[in-house]
Amino acid sequence: MLVFVTHVAAARLFADAELSDFLNTYLSRSGYLGVSFFFVLSGFILTWTARPDDTTARFYRRRLVKIYPNHFVTWLAGLSLMIWAGTAINAGNTLPSLFLVQSWSPSFGVMMGTNGPSWSLACELLFYLSFPLLLLWLRKIPAARLWTAAGLVAVAVWVVPLISQLLPEDPVAPFQPVSWWKYWFTYFMPASRLFEFVMGIVMALIVQKGRWIGMSRGHAFLLLGLAYVLQVALPDSWGLVAPVVLPLGLVVAAGAVADITGQRSVFATRTMVWLGEVSFAFYLVHILVFEYGPIGLVTHPGAEHARGTLVSIGLIAVTFALSLLFGWLLYTLVERPMMRRFSKPRKKPDKAVKAPAPVS
């Protein structure tokens, strides 16, 4: 939903220029927070649920079945909509995204592919491929030094925008006041985002090994709120990712501790759990609804780019409802059945043992 809000802010739907500027200034990076949360949470959950009897092949199988069927369906949908809209189709804007390698390219057209949000799956693919080895290494860290490891990961996160300062200043990125090269290197390139995944792994080990500092969810969220203010305020590539990674690790860990100690949470309600279940599918479909649905119709070149406040709110509400509907359909008809059928290898039936013939 944070990513959805970011795209609403970037669309500048409102005729009131001050309102559009306000939303774009203060909410356009909320989705950046959401993506970082997803990456940190991935590392935490995969570590939390890792089984000692699991194999690398089985792990890869589960991860591939989890993300690729949804991706393939939305890739086909995006390709079909591009053809319908008369968009030029070529190998660059189709094949890299099909194989989830598009984010390694600094070309905007290649990276957005047929369905823009799938860029983050290219990062997740790197995370999944690296996880068995990362977990093996990180588990060797003595429990007393895990917080030191978390601090080193947090420092590494800040090194990424520091290195990006060596990159060219032109051209300027389409979404943020930063050069495209810095933007791509800091935000989109999979290797640069690996540290957020590692932060999640380290935080899970901290909780598992009894090294949690006792921070409450409320204090963790307060720290995250302050970090988001910093994320909005910092210039250039400094505010794209780095400020929120450690606070997000604290939020995820505090939430896990609250859960295992039986504390009540709004996130445990039936509605929130359902929204969580469909959130991956929602994320994958929402930009297609943005681009080819009601908002796309009023923001395409030649159309009026700003409508009255009530009309704009209506467009946002309809777009959200359609995204949720298509996300639910994708989850129900693709993601859940594929996980049930293919996430585990089928058990081979036991061969029947013939009883010996009776002796007369």
Kinemage of the C-alpha trace (Angstrom):
@kinemage 1
@onewidth
@group {chain A} dominant
@subgroup {mainchain}
@vectorlist {calphas} color= white
{ca met a 1} P 0.000 0.000 0.000
{ca leu a 2} L 2.955 2.304 0.617
{ca val a 3} L 4.080 1.660 -2.957
{ca phe a 4} L 0.546 2.396 -4.169
{ca val a 5} L 0.598 5.713 -2.270
{ca thr a 6} L 3.918 6.635 -3.874
{ca his a 7} L 2.514 6.134 -7.355
{ca val a 8} L -0.575 8.162 -6.456
{ca ala a 9} L 1.664 11.007 -5.292
{ca ala a 10} L 3.839 10.828 -8.404
{ca ala a 11} L 0.781 10.922 -10.717
{ca arg a 12} L -0.040 14.511 -9.607
{ca leu a 13} L -3.740 13.955 -10.119
{ca phe a 14} L -5.017 16.986 -8.270
{ca ala a 15} L -5.748 20.320 -9.913
{ca asp a 16} L -4.570 22.009 -6.709
{ca ala a 17} L -0.857 22.368 -7.474
{ca glu a 18} L 0.026 22.939 -3.810
{ca leu a 19} L -1.702 19.703 -2.821
{ca ser a 20} L 0.032 17.757 -5.594
{ca asp a 21} L 3.394 19.244 -4.619
{ca phe a 22} L 2.785 18.413 -0.953
{ca leu a 23} L 1.895 14.782 -1.727
{ca asn a 24} L 4.837 14.375 -4.069
{ca thr a 25} L 7.278 15.897 -1.580
{ca tyr a 26} L 6.239 13.976 1.521
{ca leu a 27} L 4.737 10.740 0.192
{ca ser a 28} L 6.716 9.981 -2.959
{ca arg a 29} L 9.257 7.988 -0.935
{ca ser a 30} L 6.738 6.009 1.111
{ca gly a 31} L 6.977 3.224 -1.450
{ca tyr a 32} L 10.754 3.229 -1.043
{ca leu a 33} L 10.119 2.502 2.626
{ca gly a 34} L 7.703 -0.254 1.612
{ca val a 35} L 10.188 -1.959 -0.709
{ca ser a 36} L 12.906 -1.839 1.954
{ca phe a 37} L 10.454 -3.371 4.434
{ca phe a 38} L 9.763 -6.176 1.963
{ca phe a 39} L 13.479 -6.885 1.535
{ca val a 40} L 14.254 -6.844 5.274
{ca leu a 41} L 11.181 -8.944 6.033
{ca ser a 42} L 12.212 -11.506 3.405
{ca gly a 43} L 15.553 -12.107 5.107
{ca phe a 44} L 13.933 -12.311 8.529
{ca ile a 45} L 11.171 -14.747 7.583
{ca leu a 46} L 13.379 -17.059 5.525
{ca thr a 47} L 15.780 -17.313 8.478
{ca trp a 48} L 12.966 -17.748 10.986
{ca thr a 49} L 11.399 -20.608 9.023
{ca ala a 50} L 14.625 -22.301 7.868
{ca arg a 51} L 14.574 -26.018 8.710
{ca pro a 52} L 17.707 -28.022 9.498
{ca asp a 53} L 16.536 -30.889 7.286
{ca asp a 54} L 15.849 -28.639 4.289
{ca thr a 55} L 17.905 -28.877 1.127
{ca thr a 56} L 19.044 -26.084 -1.182
{ca ala a 57} L 17.105 -27.624 -4.071
{ca arg a 58} L 13.853 -27.721 -2.085
{ca phe a 59} L 14.372 -24.157 -0.907
{ca tyr a 60} L 14.918 -22.924 -4.462
{ca arg a 61} L 11.843 -24.842 -5.596
{ca arg a 62} L 9.599 -23.181 -2.996
{ca arg a 63} L 10.909 -19.706 -3.725
{ca leu a 64} L 10.540 -20.102 -7.489
{ca val a 65} L 6.997 -21.412 -7.167
{ca lys a 66} L 6.147 -18.545 -4.828
{ca ile a 67} L 7.194 -15.677 -7.091
{ca tyr a 68} L 7.425 -16.854 -10.684
{ca pro a 69} L 3.848 -17.943 -11.553
{ca asn a 70} L 2.468 -14.552 -10.440
{ca his a 71} L 5.276 -12.818 -12.281
{ca phe a 72} L 4.728 -14.776 -15.485
{ca val a 73} L 0.990 -14.060 -15.537
{ca thr a 74} L 1.520 -10.322 -14.982
{ca trp a 75} L 4.378 -10.345 -17.521
{ca leu a 76} L 1.959 -11.777 -20.106
{ca ala a 77} L -0.708 -9.286 -19.087
{ca gly a 78} L 1.734 -6.406 -19.431
{ca leu a 79} L 2.924 -7.639 -22.810
{ca ser a 80} L -0.661 -7.968 -24.043
{ca leu a 81} L -1.506 -4.452 -22.859
{ca met a 82} L 1.607 -3.037 -24.531
{ca ile a 83} L 0.549 -4.619 -27.816
{ca trp a 84} L -3.012 -3.342 -27.353
{ca ala a 85} L -1.725 0.191 -26.667
{ca gly a 86} L 0.581 0.118 -29.690
{ca thr a 87} L 3.784 0.260 -27.634
{ca ala a 88} L 6.908 -0.811 -29.521
{ca ile a 89} L 7.947 -4.324 -28.516
{ca asn a 90} L 11.574 -5.412 -28.613
{ca ala a 91} L 13.900 -7.888 -26.919
{ca gly a 92} L 15.139 -5.251 -24.487
{ca asn a 93} L 11.778 -4.386 -22.926
{ca thr a 94} L 10.497 -7.974 -22.786
{ca leu a 95} L 13.096 -10.731 -22.373
{ca pro a 96} L 15.196 -9.424 -19.443
{ca ser a 97} L 12.057 -8.934 -17.340
{ca leu a 98} L 10.802 -12.396 -18.301
{ca phe a 99} L 13.936 -13.943 -16.785
{ca leu a 100} L 14.100 -11.456 -13.874
{ca val a 101} L 17.482 -9.984 -14.758
{ca gln a 102} L 16.216 -6.544 -15.839
{ca ser a 103} L 17.392 -4.648 -12.760
{ca trp a 104} L 21.019 -5.363 -13.552
{ca ser a 105} L 20.637 -3.085 -16.577
{ca pro a 106} L 20.856 0.718 -16.150
{ca ser a 107} L 18.461 1.159 -19.072
{ca phe a 108} L 15.103 2.469 -17.841
{ca gly a 109} L 13.213 0.810 -20.707
{ca val a 110} L 14.799 -2.559 -20.014
{ca met a 111} L 14.293 -2.334 -16.266
{ca met a 112} L 10.622 -1.423 -16.399
{ca gly a 113} L 10.001 -4.223 -18.902
{ca thr a 114} L 6.406 -5.252 -19.373
{ca asn a 115} L 5.465 -4.699 -15.714
{ca gly a 116} L 7.506 -2.187 -13.723
{ca pro a 117} L 7.168 -3.614 -10.179
{ca ser a 118} L 8.850 -6.859 -11.231
{ca trp a 119} L 12.197 -5.024 -10.995
{ca ser a 120} L 12.178 -5.865 -7.273
{ca leu a 121} L 11.796 -9.573 -8.060
{ca ala a 122} L 15.162 -9.432 -9.811
{ca cys a 123} L 16.564 -8.357 -6.445
{ca glu a 124} L 14.641 -11.088 -4.639
{ca leu a 125} L 16.027 -13.657 -7.072
{ca leu a 126} L 19.561 -12.669 -6.051
{ca phe a 127} L 18.525 -12.857 -2.383
{ca tyr a 128} L 17.096 -16.348 -2.781
{ca leu a 129} L 20.096 -17.642 -4.703
{ca ser a 130} L 22.411 -16.255 -2.012
{ca phe a 131} L 20.384 -17.247 1.048
{ca pro a 132} L 21.671 -20.790 1.731
{ca leu a 133} L 25.284 -19.581 1.705
{ca leu a 134} L 24.531 -16.358 3.594
{ca leu a 135} L 22.694 -18.216 6.333
{ca leu a 136} L 25.534 -20.717 6.652
{ca trp a 137} L 28.040 -17.887 7.102
{ca leu a 138} L 25.955 -15.667 9.363
{ca arg a 139} L 25.012 -18.515 11.700
{ca lys a 140} L 28.701 -18.850 12.523
{ca ile a 141} L 28.734 -15.381 14.108
{ca pro a 142} L 28.860 -15.721 17.917
{ca ala a 143} L 25.633 -14.554 19.561
{ca ala a 144} L 27.491 -11.853 21.481
{ca arg a 145} L 28.638 -10.270 18.208
{ca leu a 146} L 25.363 -10.261 16.306
{ca trp a 147} L 24.591 -6.639 17.152
{ca thr a 148} L 28.044 -5.696 15.903
{ca ala a 149} L 27.176 -7.503 12.672
{ca ala a 150} L 23.902 -5.550 12.428
{ca gly a 151} L 25.847 -2.318 12.877
{ca leu a 152} L 28.297 -3.274 10.133
{ca val a 153} L 25.418 -4.045 7.776
{ca ala a 154} L 23.890 -0.647 8.589
{ca val a 155} L 27.210 1.017 7.748
{ca ala a 156} L 27.414 -0.935 4.474
{ca val a 157} L 23.965 0.395 3.541
{ca trp a 158} L 25.315 3.949 3.795
{ca val a 159} L 28.410 3.054 1.761
{ca val a 160} L 26.208 2.389 -1.295
{ca pro a 161} L 25.080 6.030 -1.804
{ca leu a 162} L 28.621 7.103 -0.949
{ca ile a 163} L 29.975 5.049 -3.855
{ca ser a 164} L 27.193 6.378 -6.073
{ca gln a 165} L 28.689 9.869 -5.760
{ca leu a 166} L 31.372 8.709 -8.205
{ca leu a 167} L 28.763 8.203 -10.944
{ca pro a 168} L 27.720 10.796 -13.582
{ca glu a 169} L 25.358 13.618 -12.625
{ca asp a 170} L 23.379 13.410 -15.885
{ca pro a 171} L 20.776 12.559 -16.925
{ca val a 172} L 18.363 13.332 -14.102
{ca ala a 173} L 16.101 10.482 -12.985
{ca pro a 174} L 12.399 10.684 -13.985
{ca phe a 175} L 11.042 10.229 -10.444
{ca gln a 176} L 13.464 11.822 -7.999
{ca pro a 177} L 15.833 14.847 -8.033
{ca val a 178} L 18.940 12.690 -8.429
{ca ser a 179} L 20.993 11.564 -11.396
{ca trp a 180} L 19.711 8.429 -13.091
{ca trp a 181} L 23.036 6.631 -12.636
{ca lys a 182} L 23.022 7.247 -8.877
{ca tyr a 183} L 19.347 6.340 -8.671
{ca trp a 184} L 19.811 3.050 -10.500
{ca phe a 185} L 22.954 2.070 -8.575
{ca thr a 186} L 21.495 2.876 -5.153
{ca tyr a 187} L 17.893 1.823 -5.578
{ca phe a 188} L 17.464 -0.689 -8.401
{ca met a 189} L 20.683 -2.678 -8.775
{ca pro a 190} L 20.189 -6.023 -6.967
{ca ala a 191} L 23.673 -6.172 -5.427
{ca ser a 192} L 23.121 -2.795 -3.743
{ca arg a 193} L 19.908 -4.023 -2.097
{ca leu a 194} L 21.425 -7.237 -0.724
{ca phe a 195} L 22.346 -5.508 2.546
{ca glu a 196} L 18.670 -5.042 3.459
{ca phe a 197} L 18.102 -8.771 3.050
{ca val a 198} L 21.173 -9.488 5.198
{ca met a 199} L 19.838 -7.103 7.852
{ca gly a 200} L 16.702 -9.239 8.061
{ca ile a 201} L 18.770 -12.412 8.469
{ca val a 202} L 20.886 -10.895 11.243
{ca met a 203} L 17.816 -9.573 13.085
{ca ala a 204} L 16.194 -13.010 12.981
{ca leu a 205} L 19.354 -14.572 14.436
{ca ile a 206} L 19.403 -11.910 17.168
{ca val a 207} L 15.875 -12.863 18.225
{ca gln a 208} L 16.465 -16.605 17.869
{ca lys a 209} L 19.626 -16.513 19.979
{ca gly a 210} L 18.061 -14.468 22.773
{ca arg a 211} L 19.942 -11.227 22.084
{ca trp a 212} L 16.934 -8.944 21.548
{ca ile a 213} L 17.257 -5.632 23.403
{ca gly a 214} L 13.611 -5.515 24.505
{ca met a 215} L 12.551 -2.573 22.348
{ca ser a 216} L 8.754 -2.333 22.087
{ca arg a 217} L 6.880 -2.149 18.798
{ca gly a 218} L 5.815 1.395 19.623
{ca his a 219} L 9.370 2.613 20.117
{ca ala a 220} L 10.520 0.789 16.984
{ca phe a 221} L 7.774 2.426 14.915
{ca leu a 222} L 8.619 5.834 16.413
{ca leu a 223} L 12.230 5.378 15.359
{ca leu a 224} L 11.071 4.325 11.896
{ca gly a 225} L 8.908 7.449 11.627
{ca leu a 226} L 11.905 9.645 12.411
{ca ala a 227} L 13.948 7.694 9.865
{ca tyr a 228} L 11.317 8.348 7.196
{ca val a 229} L 11.503 12.074 7.904
{ca leu a 230} L 15.237 11.785 7.296
{ca gln a 231} L 14.593 9.752 4.136
{ca val a 232} L 12.436 12.567 2.748
{ca ala a 233} L 14.804 15.327 3.832
{ca leu a 234} L 18.157 13.958 2.674
{ca pro a 235} L 19.253 15.096 -0.804
{ca asp a 236} L 20.594 13.157 -3.741
{ca ser a 237} L 20.900 9.372 -3.334
{ca trp a 238} L 21.386 9.547 0.446
{ca gly a 239} L 17.665 9.421 1.177
{ca leu a 240} L 16.622 6.652 -1.191
{ca val a 241} L 17.309 3.650 1.037
{ca ala a 242} L 19.883 4.062 3.798
{ca pro a 243} L 18.000 5.931 6.590
{ca val a 244} L 15.292 3.308 7.110
{ca val a 245} L 17.106 -0.052 6.923
{ca leu a 246} L 18.193 -0.440 10.552
{ca pro a 247} L 14.888 0.953 11.938
{ca leu a 248} L 12.991 -1.485 9.707
{ca gly a 249} L 15.068 -4.330 11.112
{ca leu a 250} L 14.080 -3.204 14.605
{ca val a 251} L 10.385 -2.977 13.637
{ca val a 252} L 10.366 -6.486 12.156
{ca ala a 253} L 12.195 -7.987 15.128
{ca ala a 254} L 9.995 -6.169 17.657
{ca gly a 255} L 6.909 -7.403 15.812
{ca ala a 256} L 8.174 -10.988 15.889
{ca val a 257} L 8.922 -10.819 19.614
{ca ala a 258} L 5.475 -9.354 20.279
{ca asp a 259} L 3.918 -12.149 18.261
{ca ile a 260} L 5.712 -15.016 20.010
{ca thr a 261} L 4.973 -13.521 23.433
{ca gly a 262} L 1.254 -13.334 22.659
{ca gln a 263} L 0.838 -9.549 22.521
{ca arg a 264} L -2.215 -8.241 20.708
{ca ser a 265} L -1.717 -6.579 17.366
{ca val a 266} L -3.871 -5.002 14.689
{ca phe a 267} L -1.758 -6.923 12.175
{ca ala a 268} L -3.157 -10.207 13.502
{ca thr a 269} L -6.775 -9.393 12.647
{ca arg a 270} L -8.483 -11.419 9.948
{ca thr a 271} L -8.670 -8.464 7.549
{ca met a 272} L -4.989 -7.600 7.919
{ca val a 273} L -3.931 -11.226 7.489
{ca trp a 274} L -6.019 -11.455 4.300
{ca leu a 275} L -4.506 -8.229 2.983
{ca gly a 276} L -1.081 -9.647 3.753
{ca glu a 277} L -1.853 -12.806 1.823
{ca val a 278} L -2.885 -10.918 -1.317
{ca ser a 279} L -0.298 -8.135 -0.976
{ca phe a 280} L 2.309 -9.714 -3.264
{ca ala a 281} L -0.242 -10.163 -6.044
{ca phe a 282} L -1.640 -6.659 -5.387
{ca tyr a 283} L 1.857 -5.235 -5.741
{ca leu a 284} L 2.394 -6.948 -9.094
{ca val a 285} L -0.896 -5.863 -10.671
{ca his a 286} L -1.323 -2.324 -9.384
{ca ile a 287} L 0.903 -0.539 -11.921
{ca leu a 288} L -0.890 -2.243 -14.809
{ca val a 289} L -4.156 -0.910 -13.362
{ca phe a 290} L -2.532 2.522 -12.945
{ca glu a 291} L -1.226 2.676 -16.498
{ca tyr a 292} L -4.144 1.150 -18.371
{ca gly a 293} L -7.054 1.916 -16.040
{ca pro a 294} L -8.871 5.131 -15.068
{ca ile a 295} L -5.761 7.031 -13.939
{ca gly a 296} L -3.915 6.144 -17.129
{ca leu a 297} L -6.800 7.462 -19.207
{ca val a 298} L -6.621 10.916 -17.629
{ca thr a 299} L -2.826 11.217 -17.433
{ca his a 300} L -1.749 9.949 -20.845
{ca pro a 301} L -0.183 12.509 -23.218
{ca gly a 302} L -2.861 14.830 -24.581
{ca ala a 303} L -5.279 14.263 -21.714
{ca glu a 304} L -5.992 16.699 -18.912
{ca his a 305} L -3.439 15.939 -16.211
{ca ala a 306} L -5.241 17.377 -13.200
{ca arg a 307} L -8.861 16.968 -12.118
{ca gly a 308} L -10.966 18.291 -9.283
{ca thr a 309} L -10.233 16.954 -5.806
{ca leu a 310} L -13.337 14.753 -5.561
{ca val a 311} L -12.819 13.331 -9.045
{ca ser a 312} L -9.172 12.589 -8.273
{ca ile a 313} L -10.089 10.874 -5.013
{ca gly a 314} L -12.638 8.826 -6.928
{ca leu a 315} L -10.023 7.796 -9.496
{ca ile a 316} L -7.676 6.732 -6.708
{ca ala a 317} L -10.410 4.745 -4.941
{ca val a 318} L -11.462 2.949 -8.133
{ca thr a 319} L -7.836 2.187 -8.991
{ca phe a 320} L -7.218 0.784 -5.519
{ca ala a 321} L -10.381 -1.335 -5.652
{ca leu a 322} L -9.511 -2.726 -9.094
{ca ser a 323} L -5.930 -3.455 -7.990
{ca leu a 324} L -7.207 -5.285 -4.928
{ca leu a 325} L -9.711 -7.235 -7.017
{ca phe a 326} L -7.143 -8.323 -9.602
{ca gly a 327} L -4.637 -9.030 -6.842
{ca trp a 328} L -7.141 -11.283 -5.091
{ca leu a 329} L -7.899 -13.093 -8.359
{ca leu a 330} L -4.188 -13.588 -9.029
{ca tyr a 331} L -3.651 -14.892 -5.504
{ca thr a 332} L -6.698 -17.168 -5.628
{ca leu a 333} L -6.323 -18.548 -9.149
{ca val a 334} L -2.548 -18.632 -9.554
{ca glu a 335} L -0.406 -18.107 -6.448
{ca arg a 336} L -2.227 -20.313 -3.948
{ca pro a 337} L -2.917 -23.259 -6.302
{ca met a 338} L 0.661 -23.244 -7.602
{ca met a 339} L 2.062 -23.215 -4.081
{ca arg a 340} L -0.167 -26.098 -3.030
{ca arg a 341} L 0.684 -28.173 -6.078
{ca phe a 342} L 4.350 -27.486 -6.728
{ca ser a 343} L 6.018 -26.094 -3.582
{ca lys a 344} L 6.749 -29.631 -2.394
{ca pro a 345} L 7.715 -32.649 -4.478
{ca arg a 346} L 5.048 -35.282 -4.697
{ca lys a 347} L 5.589 -38.285 -2.507
{ca lys a 348} L 6.212 -41.428 -4.431
{ca pro a 349} L 3.649 -44.113 -3.597
{ca asp a 350} L 5.013 -47.009 -1.645
{ca lys a 351} L 5.458 -50.064 -3.759
{ca ala a 352} L 3.074 -52.784 -2.747
{ca val a 353} L 4.798 -55.832 -1.326
{ca lys a 354} L 3.310 -59.046 -2.615
{ca ala a 355} L 2.464 -61.567 0.049
{ca pro a 356} L 4.015 -64.984 -0.415
{ca ala a 357} L 1.785 -67.610 -1.948
{ca pro a 358} L 0.158 -69.797 0.657
{ca val a 359} L 1.783 -73.171 1.164
{ca ser a 360} L -0.663 -75.988 0.596
